Amino acid sequence: MKRNLAALLAVAGLAFLATGCNKLKARDNLNKGSQAFRNAQYAQAVERFEEAVRLDPNWPPPRLYLAMAYYMQYIPGAESPENQQMADHALEQFKKVLEMDPKNDTATKSIASLYFYEKKLDLAEEWNKKILELNPKDKEAYYTLGVIVWTKWYPVYGAARAKLGMTPDAAGPIKDKKVKEELKAQYLPLINGGIDDLQKALDIDKEYDDAMAYINLLIRERADLDDTPEEYKKDIETADSWVQKAMETKKIKASRKPTTTGINAE
């Protein structure tokens, strides 16, 4: 009995040493992968991070770095199997990070942005809402939700105007009542929701000029769904005011940039 116990203790000790050795090797690979990552050597970084994950699969940092190394190799808009593979690998690893750390902000935001870049807008919307569950004050998530609305709406809006023979600079509202009512029924709640999200971004950052620009677009295009020329004119004036606000805000922000002359006048 004592002999068996001694054998079991010896095996347990060897397992403990092996585990400790693997953890040390994992940290060494993480450090070397981080160095490659900082030098933009992402393929080499992937190899190191993959080895770190293999050696210590329950340790979140190397898996997050591995996901980021794939993410950095993804080129938005480039259509090739290799590029798509980078996105898929990144998504897979980010989701595994979230299995270990459900509130990981970096993984959640990265998944949201990948889906947006891939034009998977419903999934991008879903994940930006997850960002807001983690941080209700995330202005970028509100802004992106507004941009998603515009990205869904604008092609339909442009196609409807073109089909009716309306040039891009032709004043509205849309004269064809049937077309207008169909667009209102399907898209008006979406447009208003997008404007609300952009306003929430502005509530967090009063000088968020990009959000102002998209509010202008959504209000200007929503004007085509108005029932009367008077309502249309009012919406266009509101949109114009947002353009002015965005331009003034950009000027204010630009004026705050420090000078680079190096001269300190007393």
C-alpha positions as MATLAB code, in Angstrom:
seq = 'MKRNLAALLAVAGLAFLATGCNKLKARDNLNKGSQAFRNAQYAQAVERFEEAVRLDPNWPPPRLYLAMAYYMQYIPGAESPENQQMADHALEQFKKVLEMDPKNDTATKSIASLYFYEKKLDLAEEWNKKILELNPKDKEAYYTLGVIVWTKWYPVYGAARAKLGMTPDAAGPIKDKKVKEELKAQYLPLINGGIDDLQKALDIDKEYDDAMAYINLLIRERADLDDTPEEYKKDIETADSWVQKAMETKKIKASRKPTTTGINAE';
ca = [
       0.000    0.000    0.000;
       2.792    2.409    0.932;
       4.629    1.498   -2.251;
       1.550    2.255   -4.377;
       1.047    5.564   -2.568;
       4.654    6.513   -3.170;
       4.288    5.704   -6.859;
       1.147    7.804   -7.117;
       2.849   10.729   -5.410;
       5.794   10.416   -7.765;
       3.515   10.492  -10.819;
       1.633   13.492   -9.404;
       4.908   15.261   -8.810;
       6.050   14.661  -12.358;
       2.720   15.941  -13.685;
       3.037   19.068  -11.557;
       6.568   19.666  -12.836;
       5.450   19.136  -16.419;
       2.563   21.552  -15.945;
       4.871   24.139  -14.437;
       7.356   23.655  -17.253;
       4.591   24.086  -19.859;
       3.465   27.309  -18.213;
       6.999   28.691  -18.327;
       7.333   27.712  -21.984;
       3.945   29.281  -22.712;
       5.086   32.561  -21.179;
       8.295   32.462  -23.149;
       6.338   31.983  -26.385;
       3.962   34.762  -25.405;
       6.863   37.145  -24.861;
       8.487   36.230  -28.175;
       5.153   36.446  -29.969;
       4.527   39.870  -28.440;
       7.867   41.070  -29.733;
       7.031   39.842  -33.236;
       3.589   41.466  -32.977;
       5.118   44.826  -32.032;
       7.370   44.541  -35.082;
       4.330   43.824  -37.297;
       5.642   40.307  -37.970;
       2.186   38.847  -37.594;
       2.782   35.450  -39.200;
       5.660   34.791  -36.804;
       3.552   36.098  -33.945;
       0.785   33.646  -34.805;
       3.213   30.716  -34.560;
       4.416   31.792  -31.112;
       0.930   32.498  -29.786;
      -0.397   29.186  -31.113;
       2.378   27.387  -29.278;
       1.614   29.320  -26.091;
      -2.055   28.355  -26.399;
      -1.119   24.702  -26.945;
       1.091   24.702  -23.863;
      -1.391   26.520  -21.622;
      -4.858   26.361  -23.244;
      -6.701   27.841  -20.252;
      -4.577   30.990  -20.084;
      -6.504   33.819  -21.843;
      -3.701   36.294  -22.811;
      -2.008   34.240  -25.564;
      -5.363   33.367  -27.105;
      -6.340   37.042  -27.189;
      -2.987   37.931  -28.751;
      -3.436   35.106  -31.260;
      -6.831   36.502  -32.237;
      -5.349   39.990  -32.613;
      -2.491   38.668  -34.764;
      -5.040   37.157  -37.163;
      -7.139   40.320  -36.984;
      -4.197   42.515  -37.970;
      -3.676   40.434  -41.104;
      -7.275   40.853  -42.230;
      -7.781   43.526  -44.918;
     -11.335   44.980  -44.945;
     -12.839   44.828  -48.411;
     -10.257   42.464  -49.879;
     -12.003   39.455  -51.356;
      -9.819   36.388  -51.307;
     -10.008   33.000  -49.570;
      -6.825   33.812  -47.647;
      -8.222   37.088  -46.346;
     -11.501   35.476  -45.341;
      -9.540   32.781  -43.552;
      -7.810   35.440  -41.445;
     -11.198   36.857  -40.431;
     -12.550   33.408  -39.625;
      -9.514   32.498  -37.510;
      -9.723   35.803  -35.653;
     -13.435   35.353  -34.942;
     -12.883   31.807  -33.732;
     -10.175   32.856  -31.283;
     -12.000   35.956  -30.034;
     -15.042   33.808  -29.273;
     -12.864   31.332  -27.371;
     -11.517   34.253  -25.348;
     -15.097   35.148  -24.458;
     -15.770   31.590  -23.348;
     -13.059   32.101  -20.713;
     -13.744   35.784  -20.087;
     -17.322   36.734  -21.121;
     -16.770   40.407  -20.318;
     -13.609   40.846  -22.354;
     -14.046   44.254  -23.955;
     -11.332   43.852  -26.602;
     -12.722   40.560  -27.911;
     -16.295   41.869  -28.012;
     -15.343   45.049  -29.870;
     -13.121   43.162  -32.303;
     -15.884   40.713  -33.209;
     -18.275   43.620  -33.760;
     -15.822   45.387  -36.057;
     -15.011   42.234  -38.026;
     -18.680   41.607  -38.743;
     -19.088   45.246  -39.799;
     -16.101   45.044  -42.155;
     -17.498   41.819  -43.605;
     -20.817   43.652  -44.213;
     -22.644   41.177  -41.972;
     -24.703   44.052  -40.658;
     -27.205   42.142  -38.533;
     -24.370   40.410  -36.693;
     -22.486   43.700  -36.399;
     -25.597   45.257  -34.854;
     -25.948   42.357  -32.415;
     -22.340   42.615  -31.251;
     -22.377   46.386  -30.923;
     -25.336   45.952  -28.596;
     -23.225   43.473  -26.619;
     -20.578   46.195  -26.303;
     -23.217   48.485  -24.812;
     -24.234   45.767  -22.350;
     -20.653   45.809  -21.099;
     -20.337   49.598  -21.249;
     -23.472   51.724  -21.770;
     -21.224   54.768  -22.274;
     -19.396   53.446  -25.326;
     -19.915   56.210  -27.890;
     -18.336   54.208  -30.734;
     -20.919   51.445  -30.371;
     -23.810   53.920  -30.569;
     -22.152   55.614  -33.545;
     -21.647   52.305  -35.341;
     -25.281   51.343  -34.780;
     -26.257   54.588  -36.504;
     -23.874   53.910  -39.387;
     -25.292   50.393  -39.751;
     -28.779   51.875  -40.139;
     -27.577   54.244  -42.856;
     -25.685   51.424  -44.601;
     -28.874   49.335  -44.726;
     -31.115   52.221  -45.751;
     -29.105   54.156  -48.314;
     -28.976   51.563  -51.153;
     -32.754   51.067  -50.912;
     -33.335   54.813  -50.783;
     -31.041   55.489  -53.754;
     -32.584   52.710  -55.819;
     -36.128   53.975  -55.136;
     -35.261   57.516  -56.233;
     -33.474   56.275  -59.357;
     -36.415   54.057  -60.300;
     -38.698   57.099  -60.069;
     -36.358   59.115  -62.286;
     -35.220   61.433  -59.466;
     -31.691   62.752  -59.919;
     -29.431   62.915  -56.830;
     -30.012   66.668  -56.489;
     -33.772   66.545  -57.140;
     -35.810   67.944  -54.269;
     -38.301   65.723  -52.449;
     -40.401   64.459  -50.939;
     -41.008   61.366  -53.060;
     -44.098   62.016  -55.143;
     -45.166   58.407  -55.677;
     -47.383   57.808  -52.648;
     -47.300   53.990  -52.874;
     -43.486   53.856  -53.002;
     -43.209   56.386  -50.185;
     -45.618   54.520  -47.914;
     -43.814   51.228  -48.497;
     -40.483   52.832  -47.599;
     -41.982   54.502  -44.523;
     -43.509   51.271  -43.262;
     -40.288   49.320  -43.612;
     -37.581   51.877  -42.905;
     -38.878   54.884  -40.957;
     -38.614   53.173  -37.530;
     -35.117   51.996  -38.475;
     -34.051   55.517  -39.525;
     -35.437   57.086  -36.357;
     -33.673   54.448  -34.265;
     -30.394   55.215  -36.040;
     -30.808   58.939  -35.353;
     -31.492   58.132  -31.682;
     -28.316   56.034  -31.450;
     -26.223   58.790  -33.034;
     -27.735   61.293  -30.609;
     -26.753   58.995  -27.728;
     -23.180   59.041  -29.036;
     -23.371   62.845  -28.982;
     -24.788   62.816  -25.461;
     -21.563   61.075  -24.428;
     -19.277   63.230  -26.585;
     -20.725   66.633  -27.470;
     -18.010   67.131  -30.110;
     -18.468   63.853  -31.981;
     -18.537   65.435  -35.437;
     -18.728   62.115  -37.300;
     -21.996   61.373  -35.490;
     -23.268   64.826  -36.504;
     -22.467   64.043  -40.140;
     -24.517   60.840  -40.096;
     -27.436   62.504  -38.298;
     -27.423   64.983  -41.166;
     -27.546   62.176  -43.724;
     -30.370   60.278  -42.052;
     -32.513   63.365  -41.500;
     -31.845   64.630  -45.037;
     -32.839   61.300  -46.562;
     -35.753   60.817  -44.172;
     -37.129   64.088  -45.560;
     -38.025   62.259  -48.770;
     -40.592   60.292  -46.749;
     -42.363   63.438  -45.511;
     -45.975   63.995  -46.469;
     -45.769   67.678  -47.383;
     -43.258   70.109  -48.923;
     -43.365   72.088  -45.671;
     -42.270   69.063  -43.615;
     -39.606   68.307  -46.210;
     -38.242   71.859  -46.026;
     -38.101   71.715  -42.225;
     -36.171   68.414  -42.260;
     -33.706   69.756  -44.852;
     -33.123   72.853  -42.720;
     -32.477   70.620  -39.702;
     -30.054   68.510  -41.734;
     -28.249   71.654  -42.910;
     -27.896   72.778  -39.286;
     -26.165   69.502  -38.452;
     -23.742   70.039  -41.333;
     -22.954   73.468  -39.907;
     -22.503   72.041  -36.404;
     -20.129   69.380  -37.717;
     -18.020   71.945  -39.590;
     -17.857   74.297  -36.614;
     -16.903   71.439  -34.294;
     -14.122   70.319  -36.623;
     -12.728   73.872  -36.635;
     -12.867   74.099  -32.843;
     -11.082   70.771  -32.433;
      -8.465   71.697  -35.029;
      -7.767   74.995  -33.248;
      -6.855   73.088  -30.073;
      -4.049   71.141  -31.716;
      -0.706   72.263  -30.254;
       1.653   74.166  -32.517;
       4.789   72.377  -33.643;
       7.118   75.409  -33.895;
       8.773   74.685  -30.581;
       8.791   78.437  -29.842;
       7.708   79.436  -26.367;
       7.046   83.184  -26.361;
       7.138   84.791  -22.947;
];
